[in-house]
Amino acid sequence: MTTVPVELPEETFAVARRSPDEVAREMKSALAVRWYEQGLVSQGMAAQIAGMSRSEFLDTLSAYGVAACQETIEDIDKALRRG
């Protein structure tokens, strides 16, 4: 696993009332949700990035207000017509 150093102002943690570990977890979750929402990664890969099970990731999507199914009705219609 690769470590990515991120520097934040010290007061970030006091203002957010979060520990550095909590902030790191939230950042990973937010990144995973965003990349999933953009269609860059699958649910399974996003869950892995966030360090959680797929079921937990689905709950996280809900908490962020992001639909678990990223396909539109048009996408599904096209797939069905192709067979």
NUMAR-461584 format. One line per 4 residues: for each residue y, x, z of N, C-alpha, C. Coordinates in pm, whole numbers. Example, Ala and Ser with C-alpha at 12.3 -4.5 7.8 and 13.67 -1.06 7.14 Angstrom:
! residues 2
-569/1319/780/-450/1230/780/-330/1320/780  -225/1285/708/-106/1367/714/3/1290/787;
***
This chain:
! residues 83
-117/85/0/0/0/0/123/89/0  224/49/-73/348/123/-81/449/68/19  521/156/83/626/117/175/760/128/103  842/25/118/975/24/57/1078/21/169;
1151/130/187/1251/130/294/1371/44/256  1414/-39/349/1530/-124/330/1622/-102/448  1747/-70/420/1842/-47/528/1929/-172/547  1937/-216/670/2021/-330/706/2112/-290/820;
2232/-346/826/2319/-316/940/2250/-356/1071  2270/-278/1174/2205/-303/1303/2233/-442/1356  2354/-492/1335/2390/-624/1387/2317/-738/1317  2254/-710/1205/2178/-812/1132/2077/-881/1223;
2008/-804/1302/1900/-857/1384/1953/-944/1498  2065/-903/1556/2125/-983/1663/2181/-1114/1607  2248/-1106/1493/2307/-1226/1433/2197/-1324/1392  2091/-1273/1333/1981/-1358/1287/1887/-1396/1401;
1904/-1331/1515/1815/-1351/1630/1669/-1329/1592  1649/-1221/1520/1515/-1183/1473/1492/-1035/1501  1368/-1000/1526/1332/-859/1540/1318/-799/1401  1321/-666/1391/1299/-604/1261/1167/-647/1195;
1061/-664/1275/933/-708/1219/942/-851/1164  1013/-939/1235/1030/-1077/1187/1111/-1079/1057  1214/-996/1050/1295/-989/929/1211/-939/812  1129/-839/836/1044/-786/730/948/-893/679;
888/-970/772/796/-1078/730/870/-1183/648  989/-1220/694/1067/-1321/621/1108/-1271/483  1143/-1143/474/1179/-1087/344/1061/-1089/248  943/-1054/297/823/-1056/211/793/-1199/166;
806/-1294/257/781/-1434/222/881/-1483/118  1008/-1453/141/1113/-1497/48/1093/-1437/-90  1056/-1309/-96/1031/-1244/-224/912/-1307/-295  806/-1332/-221/686/-1393/-280/717/-1532/-334;
790/-1611/-257/827/-1747/-301/912/-1739/-426  1011/-1652/-425/1102/-1640/-541/1027/-1597/-666  942/-1496/-656/867/-1451/-772/771/-1558/-821  711/-1633/-728/624/-1743/-769/706/-1850/-842;
820/-1884/-786/908/-1986/-846/952/-1945/-986  972/-1817/-1009/1013/-1766/-1140/894/-1751/-1236  774/-1772/-1186/656/-1760/-1271/610/-1617/-1292  658/-1526/-1209/620/-1385/-1224/485/-1352/-1164;
445/-1430/-1062/316/-1405/-995/247/-1538/-970  116/-1531/-955/36/-1650/-923/48/-1682/-775  -4/-1798/-735/-6/-1833/-593/-83/-1730/-513  -198/-1691/-566/-281/-1593/-494/-212/-1460/-475;
-146/-1412/-581/-74/-1284/-570/46/-1298/-477  116/-1410/-485/231/-1432/-397/186/-1435/-251  74/-1500/-223/22/-1504/-87/-10/-1363/-39  -68/-1284/-127/-102/-1145/-92/25/-1065/-63;
128/-1081/-146/256/-1012/-124/314/-1051/11  305/-1180/44/361/-1230/170/273/-1196/290  150/-1150/265/61/-1114/374/4/-1235/446  -27/-1339/369/-79/-1461/429/-188/-1519/340;
-258/-1618/394/-361/-1687/314/-291/-1776/211  -367/-1819/112/-310/-1908/11/-266/-2040/74  -341/-2090/170/-306/-2212/240/-173/-2195/314  -158/-2083/382/-32/-2055/452/83/-2044/352;
55/-1984/236/159/-1971/134/203/-2108/82  108/-2200/65/144/-2335/22/236/-2401/125  210/-2380/252/298/-2432/357/436/-2366/347  438/-2238/316/565/-2165/303/644/-2218/183;
575/-2246/72/644/-2305/-43/712/-2436/-3  640/-2516/71/694/-2644/116/818/-2622/203  811/-2525/293/924/-2496/382/1047/-2451/304  1024/-2382/192/1135/-2336/107/1177/-2444/6;
1105/-2555/1/1139/-2661/-94/1100/-2629/-238  996/-2547/-253/950/-2507/-387/818/-2578/-415  809/-2640/-532/688/-2712/-571/570/-2617/-585  454/-2659/-537/334/-2577/-547/284/-2568/-691;
308/-2672/-770/269/-2674/-910/391/-2642/-995  385/-2534/-1068/499/-2492/-1148/492/-2541/-1292  385/-2610/-1328/373/-2663/-1463/447/-2796/-1473  514/-2814/-1584/583/-2940/-1609/488/-3037/-1678;
526/-3163/-1684/447/-3264/-1756/431/-3221/-1902  537/-3166/-1960/531/-3119/-2099/427/-3008/-2116  423/-2914/-2022/324/-2806/-2026/182/-2863/-2023  160/-2959/-1937/27/-3020/-1924/-8/-3098/-2050;
87/-3174/-2106/64/-3247/-2231/24/-3152/-2343  96/-3040/-2356/66/-2942/-2460/-75/-2886/-2444  -110/-2855/-2319/-245/-2799/-2292/-352/-2901/-2326  -328/-3027/-2294/-427/-3130/-2324/-440/-3152/-2475;
-332/-3143/-2547/-338/-3160/-2695/-411/-3045/-2762  -397/-2926/-2704/-467/-2809/-2760/-616/-2819/-2736  -652/-2891/-2632/-796/-2909/-2602/-842/-2810/-2510;
***
